[in-house]
Amino acid sequence: MAAKNEAPALMAIHPGYILKEEIIERGISQKDLAKGIGMQPSHLNEIIKGKRSINKQVADKLEEALGIPSIDWINLQIKFDYDTNQGEARQIIETAAYGEYQEYNKIFDVKILTSRLGFHSSRCSSIISFLKESFMLPEPARFQVQVSGLFKKSDKVGKDPRKIMSWILLAKYFAYSSSFSGAYDESKLEEVIPQISSILHSNVNTLNRLEETFAKYGILFGVVKKVDGAAIDGYSFIHNGYPCIVVTTRYDRIDNLAFSVMHELAHIKNHVHEEFRVNLADYDHESHEEKVANAFAANALIPDGVWKKMPKAQLFPANIQRICSNWAESNSYNKWIAIGRLSHETGMYKFKSDSTRKLS
């Protein structure tokens, strides 16, 4: 979205200001002009200060005294009155928009959304219109009701509710702005699972291949850059009748991506008829649905029956890593996906990374 630059509104100019400049230029005093046109000096001073309007009678007298057509003074006064009324109306609009801005900003970080989409404006009304149109937002009060209970107050890093909602809206925008028109067939979901697993284990041109393969089965897949303060790896939801999977790749590691993608695929498999939501009310303690999705992801990547046959190793992380890596490669699995599963199950994360762990 290209940046939108708006010219500042011009200040309404009272014709009295023009009159003041004119008599100064001609060397005429206010007192002499007032006497010449038969007006009280105080009344003329009010016109010059913008406190009194120039009517038809005064305009005619100014034409006689200064040679400036009466219609010009009338037009200047009409334009000033119009601009003033417009300014007052705009101020009413901006005041209301500022209130909406503040309400939205309690739910998500407005600046994150506008900056991500390259939108810039000094007017709250323009910002609010942009947000509502781009992110399909309801009115603030209604939106607040929709997300009420979605968040749990947490002081932990990565669990700022406003940042999390900001990323969710960006993920939704990814789907809204996509030209994707795939037809999802639930009965073919089992076909895509092993294909996705194979792509993840090979880790070659991974993101592009995932996008292409998912698209063949009517699933929109994409990456939305992480938002600082939002510890989200993936999100799945329904848009226009087809499932969407959006990931952050915030760690740039194949094991993290693999489990995130399969985790979201589990939600599609188990909850495709529901409107998906990130249930942050239970964010600090995994729900049953999340545990099921984790188990599905692990089994889809490396079947549980095969995983149980991996040789057990003890003592040193280096020894454990070597045995796990050798076992994974001998069984045509990505060693980092295997190590990632081992870490998740044992809580041991002190393994030495190498370049093959990065997304390719």
C-alpha positions in Angstrom: 0.0 0.0 0.0 1.6 3.3 -1.1 2.0 6.0 1.5 -0.9 8.5 1.5 0.2 12.1 1.8 -2.4 14.7 2.6 -1.9 18.5 2.2 -2.7 20.4 5.3 -6.0 22.3 5.3 -5.5 26.0 4.4 -6.5 28.5 7.1 -9.6 30.5 6.3 -8.7 34.1 5.6 -11.1 36.8 6.6 -11.5 39.7 4.1 -10.7 42.1 6.9 -7.1 40.8 6.7 -7.0 41.7 3.0 -8.5 45.1 3.7 -5.8 45.8 6.4 -3.0 44.9 3.9 -4.6 47.1 1.3 -4.8 50.3 3.4 -1.3 49.8 4.8 0.0 49.5 1.2 -1.9 52.7 0.3 -0.8 54.5 3.4 -4.4 55.1 4.6 -5.2 55.0 8.3 -8.2 53.1 9.6 -9.6 56.3 11.1 -9.5 58.1 7.7 -11.0 55.1 5.8 -13.8 54.8 8.4 -14.6 58.5 8.0 -14.5 58.2 4.2 -17.0 55.4 4.1 -19.2 56.8 6.9 -18.5 54.0 9.4 -17.7 54.0 13.1 -13.9 53.5 13.5 -14.6 50.7 16.1 -16.8 48.9 13.6 -14.1 49.1 10.9 -11.6 47.8 13.4 -13.8 44.8 14.1 -13.9 44.0 10.4 -10.1 44.3 10.1 -9.7 42.0 13.1 -12.1 39.4 11.6 -14.7 39.9 14.2 -17.4 41.5 11.9 -18.4 40.4 8.4 -18.4 42.6 5.3 -22.0 42.9 4.0 -23.2 44.3 0.7 -23.5 47.8 2.0 -20.0 47.9 3.4 -18.6 46.2 0.2 -20.2 48.9 -2.0 -18.6 51.7 0.1 -15.2 50.0 -0.1 -15.6 49.9 -3.8 -16.2 53.6 -3.9 -13.3 54.4 -1.5 -10.7 51.9 -2.8 -11.8 51.0 -6.4 -12.0 47.3 -5.5 -15.2 45.8 -6.9 -17.9 45.1 -4.3 -18.4 41.6 -5.6 -14.8 40.8 -4.7 -15.3 41.7 -1.1 -18.6 39.7 -1.0 -16.9 36.6 -2.6 -14.0 36.8 0.0 -16.6 37.0 2.8 -18.6 34.0 1.4 -15.4 31.9 1.0 -14.3 32.8 4.6 -17.7 31.8 6.0 -17.7 28.5 4.0 -14.1 27.6 5.0 -14.9 28.4 8.6 -18.0 26.2 8.6 -16.1 23.5 6.9 -13.4 23.8 9.5 -15.9 23.5 12.3 -17.5 20.5 10.7 -14.1 18.9 10.1 -13.2 19.5 13.8 -16.4 17.7 14.9 -15.5 14.7 12.6 -11.9 14.7 13.8 -12.9 14.8 17.4 -15.2 11.8 16.9 -12.5 10.0 15.0 -9.9 10.6 17.7 -12.3 8.9 20.2 -12.5 5.9 17.9 -8.7 5.9 17.4 -8.2 5.8 21.2 -10.7 2.9 21.6 -9.1 0.9 18.8 -5.7 1.6 20.2 -6.7 -0.1 23.5 -7.3 -3.3 21.6 -4.4 -3.2 19.1 -1.4 -1.0 18.2 -2.7 1.3 15.5 0.8 2.5 14.6 2.0 -1.0 13.9 -0.8 -1.6 11.4 -0.5 1.7 9.6 3.3 1.5 9.4 3.2 -2.1 8.2 0.9 -1.1 5.3 2.8 2.1 4.6 -0.1 4.4 5.4 0.6 7.9 6.9 -1.8 10.6 7.7 -2.1 13.3 10.4 -5.9 13.1 10.4 -7.6 10.6 12.7 -10.6 10.4 10.4 -8.3 9.2 7.5 -6.6 6.7 9.8 -9.9 5.3 11.1 -11.3 5.0 7.5 -8.2 3.2 6.4 -8.2 0.8 9.3 -11.9 -0.1 8.9 -11.6 -0.6 5.2 -8.3 -2.5 5.2 -9.0 -4.8 8.2 -12.8 -5.0 7.9 -13.2 -3.7 11.4 -16.5 -3.2 13.1 -17.1 -0.2 15.3 -14.8 0.0 18.4 -17.5 -0.9 20.9 -18.6 -4.0 18.9 -15.0 -5.0 18.2 -14.3 -4.8 21.9 -17.2 -7.1 22.6 -15.9 -9.6 20.0 -12.5 -9.8 21.6 -13.6 -9.6 25.2 -12.2 -12.5 27.1 -9.8 -13.3 24.3 -6.9 -12.1 26.3 -5.4 -12.9 29.7 -3.3 -10.2 31.4 0.3 -11.4 31.4 3.6 -9.9 32.3 5.5 -12.5 30.3 7.5 -11.5 27.3 5.6 -12.1 24.1 2.2 -12.0 25.6 1.2 -8.4 25.2 -2.5 -8.6 24.2 -2.3 -5.4 22.0 0.7 -6.7 20.1 -0.9 -10.2 19.7 -4.1 -8.7 18.3 -2.0 -6.5 16.0 -0.4 -9.5 14.4 -3.7 -11.4 14.2 -5.2 -8.5 12.2 -2.1 -8.4 9.9 -2.6 -12.2 9.4 -6.3 -11.5 8.5 -5.3 -8.7 6.2 -3.0 -11.1 4.4 -6.0 -13.3 3.6 -8.3 -10.3 2.8 -5.9 -8.8 0.3 -4.9 -12.1 -1.3 -6.3 -13.0 -4.8 -6.4 -16.6 -3.7 -9.5 -18.5 -5.0 -8.8 -22.1 -4.2 -11.6 -24.6 -3.6 -11.1 -26.5 -0.4 -12.1 -30.2 -0.3 -12.1 -31.6 3.2 -12.0 -35.2 1.9 -8.6 -34.7 0.4 -6.9 -33.3 3.5 -5.3 -36.7 4.3 -3.5 -36.5 0.9 -1.8 -33.2 1.7 -0.4 -34.2 5.1 2.4 -36.5 3.9 3.3 -34.1 1.1 3.7 -31.2 3.6 5.7 -33.5 5.8 8.0 -34.4 3.0 8.6 -30.7 2.0 9.5 -29.9 5.6 11.9 -32.7 6.0 13.7 -31.9 2.8 13.9 -28.2 3.7 14.6 -27.0 0.1 12.8 -23.9 -1.1 10.5 -24.7 1.8 8.1 -21.7 2.0 7.4 -21.5 -1.8 6.8 -25.2 -2.0 4.5 -25.1 1.0 2.5 -22.3 -0.5 2.2 -24.1 -3.9 1.2 -27.4 -2.4 -1.3 -26.0 0.0 -2.9 -24.0 -2.8 -3.5 -27.2 -4.8 -5.7 -28.3 -2.0 -7.5 -25.0 -1.5 -5.6 -23.9 1.6 -4.0 -20.4 1.7 -0.5 -20.4 3.2 1.8 -17.4 3.9 4.2 -15.6 6.1 3.5 -12.4 8.1 6.5 -10.9 9.8 6.4 -11.1 13.6 5.3 -8.3 15.8 7.6 -7.5 18.7 5.8 -8.5 21.9 3.7 -11.1 20.2 5.1 -14.6 20.7 3.1 -16.3 17.9 4.4 -18.9 15.5 1.3 -19.6 13.6 -2.4 -19.0 13.2 -5.2 -20.7 11.3 -8.7 -19.5 10.4 -11.4 -19.6 7.7 -11.8 -16.9 5.1 -14.3 -17.0 2.2 -14.8 -20.7 2.8 -11.2 -21.8 2.6 -8.7 -22.4 5.4 -5.8 -20.1 5.9 -2.5 -20.9 7.6 -0.2 -17.9 8.5 3.2 -18.3 10.2 5.8 -15.8 11.4 9.1 -17.8 11.0 10.3 -15.7 13.9 13.0 -18.2 14.7 14.0 -19.0 11.1 14.4 -22.6 12.0 13.1 -25.6 10.1 12.0 -27.5 13.3 10.0 -24.5 14.6 8.3 -24.0 11.2 7.6 -27.7 10.8 5.8 -28.0 14.1 4.0 -24.7 13.6 2.7 -25.7 10.2 1.6 -29.2 11.3 0.0 -27.8 14.4 -2.1 -25.4 12.4 -2.9 -28.2 9.9 -4.3 -30.1 12.9 -6.7 -27.3 13.7 -7.9 -27.3 10.1 -8.4 -31.0 10.3 -10.2 -31.0 13.6 -12.0 -27.6 13.6 -12.5 -26.7 9.9 -16.2 -26.0 10.5 -15.5 -23.5 13.3 -14.4 -19.9 13.1 -10.9 -20.2 14.4 -9.7 -17.9 17.2 -6.5 -17.5 19.1 -7.8 -18.4 22.6 -5.5 -16.3 24.7 -7.7 -16.6 27.8 -5.9 -20.0 28.2 -2.6 -18.8 26.7 -0.5 -19.7 29.7 -1.9 -23.2 30.0 -2.3 -25.4 26.9 -5.9 -26.3 26.3 -7.0 -29.8 25.3 -7.2 -28.6 21.7 -3.7 -27.4 21.7 -2.4 -30.6 23.2 -4.2 -32.6 20.5 -2.7 -30.3 17.8 0.8 -30.8 19.2 0.4 -34.6 19.3 -0.9 -34.5 15.7 2.1 -32.4 14.5 4.6 -34.7 16.1 3.0 -37.9 14.7 2.5 -36.3 11.2 6.2 -35.4 11.0 7.6 -38.6 12.5 5.0 -41.4 13.2 4.9 -42.3 16.9 5.6 -45.9 16.2 8.8 -45.1 14.4 9.8 -42.5 16.9 9.7 -45.0 19.7 12.4 -47.0 18.0 15.0 -44.3 18.2 17.9 -45.4 20.3 18.0 -43.8 23.7 21.1 -41.9 24.8 22.0 -40.3 28.1 24.5 -38.1 29.8 25.8 -35.5 27.4 23.8 -33.3 25.0 26.4 -33.7 22.3 26.1 -37.5 22.5 22.3 -37.3 22.5 22.4 -35.0 19.5 24.7 -37.3 17.6 22.6 -40.4 18.1 19.4 -38.6 17.3 20.8 -37.0 14.2 22.2 -40.3 12.9 19.0 -42.1 13.5 16.9 -39.3 11.8 19.1 -39.3 8.7 19.2 -43.1 8.4 15.4 -43.0 8.4 15.2 -40.1 5.9 14.0 -37.5 8.4 15.3 -34.0 8.9 17.6 -34.3 11.9 16.5 -30.9 13.2 12.9 -31.8 13.2 13.8 -34.9 15.2 16.0 -32.9 17.6 13.2 -30.4 17.9 10.7 -33.1 18.9 13.3 -34.5 21.4 13.7 -31.0 22.9 9.9 -30.6 23.2 9.5 -33.9 25.0 12.5 -33.8 27.3 12.9 -30.0 27.9 16.5 -30.3 26.8 17.4 -27.4 24.4 21.2 -27.2 24.7 22.0 -28.6 21.3 24.5 -27.1 19.0 22.9 -25.6 15.8 24.4 -25.6 12.3 23.5 -24.0 9.0 21.1 -26.9 8.1 18.7 -25.8 10.8 17.8 -22.6 9.0 15.0 -22.4 6.5 16.1 -23.0 3.0 
